[in-house]
Amino acid sequence: MRGKQRLAVRLTAALAVYACASISGNVTARAEEDATTQANRTAYSALMKCFVANGFANGERLDAGDAAKAAIYDRQARRSYDLAYTAGQKLGLSEEQVTRDINFVQATELPKMVRDQQYFISAVATCKALHLM
């Protein structure tokens, strides 16, 4: 290969590397943004589930006559709700959408927790890991 040809090949290779790096950087940034959004959605779902689990535990404790423990679950339910609301805002959801989502989660999760003790125990474990129970 002559000098000019080698220079042209090197220049072409350098441009290709630069183009790949630029595309890769954009893809990486987009992937990081997607990962953050997915993490926020996962947190949002878990926080709503904790709201329901704490509400259910609150009712169970009230039925058992344990007002002190019920009050703890009530506080944790309120905290879970507030955190879910904040997570919903970070996702760009309106107050109305967050309210609809929480109503939906209550309607779907509460019956599962009432019917299936293992499901409830799993929800409690998640909430404990989040320091919400």
C-alpha angles and dihedrals in degrees: 000000000000123000096259092048092049090049091049091050092048091047091048091048092048091050090048091051091048092049092049091048091050093049091044091051091052092046091047092050091048091047091051090049091049090049091051092049091049091049090051091050091050091049091047091054093046092048092052090049089051090052089056095042092051091047090052092047089048091056092046091052092047090051089051091051094247101133094166094057091040089057090054091053090046091055091047091049090053091047091049090050092050092048091047089051091051091047089050090053090051087054089053095250121151122238088252092054092049089050091050091048093050091047089050093048090049091050093049105031102041095061089049091051092048094048100038119046092188090056090051091048089052091051090049090052090053091048092047090052087054091047089243099119 
